[in-house]
C-alpha cells in the first residue's frame, strides 16, 4: 500500500504505540484521526501532532462502549470523508492470577481488546470496501503467540484478535481490503509502567517508535503479520510449537518472581 493520502483511524492513538503510529503515518503523508478515552491526554497528543501536520484530528470516545464506537466511526468519517486504514490499537491489561482478578476487570479486557476491534471493523467495512485499497491493522501482542502465566485472559483476547484477523483476511481476499496483525513484544509505553518485570523475566522493552516503524513497513508491503522480538522471539515461538513442555518448565522456574513483578500491572 502507498500510504500517501490514505485516510487512517487509529484507536488508542493518544499515547504509546498508537501515538507513535500516528506520527509515522503522518510522516508518510496520510490523513489521520486518533481516538482515546482521556480528553486531556488526547488534547496534548493532538497538539504535538499538529506541529508536524495539519491533517490530523482527534475523537474523545471509549471504544469499549457501543455509543463510543458509533461516535468514533461517525466522527472519523466526517473528518476524513471516508476511510482507507483502520488501526485497532486501543487495549487494556490486568495481570495476576485468574481467581484473584475481579470479574469486572476480566470483562473490561475482553470488551476493549477483542469485542471493540471486531465491532469497529464491522462498522468500518462499508467505507473500507468503498476505498478499493484498504487495510485493517490489528495490534495484538507477543503473548498471543506464547501464553505467559498471570496473563491468561489478556492472552485469550489477543490470540482471539489474531485469529479474527487471519479469518477476516481470508474472508476479504480479492475484495480490496487486506488485514495485517502486529505482535509487539515488551514496549516502553504508559501501559507498561506498572509492570516491574525486566528482561530476566522475558519483558525486554523497545521504543514504541520501533514498533510503529515495523508496522508501517508491514502496511507498505501488504504483510500478513509483524512479529517483534527478533531471533530470540522466533526461537521461543518455535520451541513453544515443537516442545511446549519445555516452555512450561522454563516458566515454572520464573513463576514466583514473575508473579510478584506483574501483580500490579494494570492499565484498563
N, C-alpha and C positions, 0 to 999 in steps of 0.2 A: 504494500500500500504506500502511495505517496501521501505523506501527512499534510503537506502544504495545503491550506484552505479547508481542511477537514473540520467538521463540527463535532466537538468532543464534550461529553458529560462525564465527570469524574466524581463519584460519590466518596465521601470521606476525604475531600480534597483540601481541607484546611490545614493539615499537618502531615508529617511522616511521608510515607511512600506516595500518598495521594497528592500532596503539595509538590513533591519532587517531580511527579509525573506531569503536573500542570506546567511547571517550569519547562520541562523537556518538550512537551507538545507545543507550547508557545514558541520556543526557540526554533521549532521546525516549521513555524508559520501556520499553526492550527488556530481555530477559534475555540475557546474553552469556557465551560461552565463548571464551577466546583460547588459541591454541596456539603453541608455539615450541620451538626446539631447545635453547636455553640456559636451564637451570633458574634460574640466578641472575638473569638479566635478566627472566625471566618472573615470578619472585617479586617483584621490585621493581615491575614494571608492575602486578601484581595488588594490591599494597599501595596504590598510587596510586589505582587504580580503585575499590577498596573504600571509599575516603574519600568517593566520590560515590554509590556504590550497593552494596548487599549482594547484588544479583542478578548476580554475575559470578564465574566460575570459570576455572581455568587447566589446561592439559594440556601437560606436557613430552613432546614427541614430534617425530620427524623425519618430515615428510610425504613426503619423497623415498624413504622405505623402506616396503615393504609392511606390515611389522609396526607401523611408526609411524602409517601411515594407519588401520589397523584399530583401534589404540588410540585414536586421535583421534576416530573416529566413535563407537566404543562409549562412551567416557567422556563425550563431548558429549551423546549420547542419554540416558545415565544421569543427568547433571546437569540437563538441560533437560526431560526427559520427552518429547522429540520435537524436531523442527527445522522452522523456517519460512524461515530465510535462511542460505545457505552463502556465505561470502565467501572466495573463493580468492585470497588476497593474498600468501602466502609466495612468495618468489622469490630468485633469486641471479643474479649477473652476473660475468662476467670479460671485460674488454675487451682489445683488442690484435689484431695480425694473426693471421689464422686459422692460418697454418702455424707460428706461434710459440706457439700455445696448446696446452698438453698435452691429450691426448685425455680424460684423467680429468676435467679441468675443463669441457670441452665437454659430456661426458655428464652431469656434475653439473647444469649449466644445464638441459639437456633434461629431466632427471628432476624437478627441483623446479619449473621454470617451465611445463612442459607435461604431462608424464605425471601428476604428482601431482594437478593440478586435474581432469584427466579421470577418474582413478580415484576420487578423493574424491567427485566429483559422481555418478558411477555408484553408489557405495556409499550415498550420501545420498538418492538419488531415491525409494526407497520411503517414507521419512519425509516428504520434501517433498511427495509426492503426497498423503499422508495429511493434510497440513496443509490443503490446499484453497485456500490463498492464500499461495504460497511464491515464493521467488526465489533464483536463483544470481547472484552478483556476481563477475565475473572481472576482476581488476585486471591489465590488460595494460600497455602503455607507448606513449608517443608514437612511439617507434622502430618500433612495429608498423605505423604509418601512413606513416612516412618513414624508410626504411632509412638508417642512418648508417654510414660506414666505421668499421672496427675494432669493430663490434658485430654482425657477421654472424650468429652463432649465437644471440645474445640476441634479435635482430630476428626470426629464424626462429621461435623458441619463442613470442614474444609475438604475432606475426602468426598463428601456428597456434592459440594460445589464443583470439584474437579470432574467427577463422573457426569454431572449435569452438563458441564461444558463439552465434554467429549461426545456425549449422546446428541447434544444440540448441534454440534459441528457437523455431525453426520446427517442429522435431520435437515440442515440448511445447505448441505453441499450442492453446488450448482445453482444456488438461488441468490448469489450476490452478498451473502453475509457469512463471514468467517468467524470462528471462535478460537481464542487463544487463552490458555491457562498459565498463570505465573505461580511459581512456588518459591517465594522468598524464604531464606533462612533467617537467622537472627539478624535483626536490622535495628540500627540506632534511631529509634523513634520514641515519641511520648508514650506509645502503647507498651513499650518495654521497660519503662522507668522503674516499675515496681517489681520487676524480675531481677533477682540478685544472682542468678546462675551465670557463670562465666564459661570460658572455653573448655575448662576441665570437666564441665558437666554437659558439654555439647551445645553451648549457647554462645558461639562467637558472634560478633556483630560487625556488620559492614554499613557504610553510609547509605541512607535512603537514595541518594543520587545515583549510586552504583546500580541499585536495583531498578530504578527508573530508566537509566540508560539501557540496561539489558532488555527491559520490556519494550522500550521504543525500538530497539533493533529487531525484536521479535515482531512487532507490528509492521515494520517496514519490509520484513522478509516473509510475511504471512506464516510465521512459525506456528506449530501446534502447541508448543509449551516452552516455557523459560524456567529452568531449574537453577537456583543459586546454590553455592556451596562448593563448587569446583570438583576436583577429582576425589577429595575425601568424601563428599556427599554422594557422588556416583558410586563409590565403593561400598558405602553403607547401604545404599538402595539395593545394590546387587546382593549384598550379604543378607539383607532383610528378606529378599525374594528366595534366595537359594538355601539359606540356613537360618531361619528366623529364631530358632532356639538359641543360637549363639548371641543374637542381639538381645534376647530375653536375659541371658546370663550377664551380658555387659550392663544392662540397665539395673539388674539386681544389685550389682556392686555399687551402683551410683545412687540407689533409691533414698537412703537416709539423707544424704547431703542434698540431693535434688529436691526432695520434698520440702526441706527447710528453706531452700533458696527460692522456691516458687510459690510458697504458701500464701504470700501476699500479692501475687501477680494478678492484678485486676484492672481491666480497662473496658468497662461496659457502659 
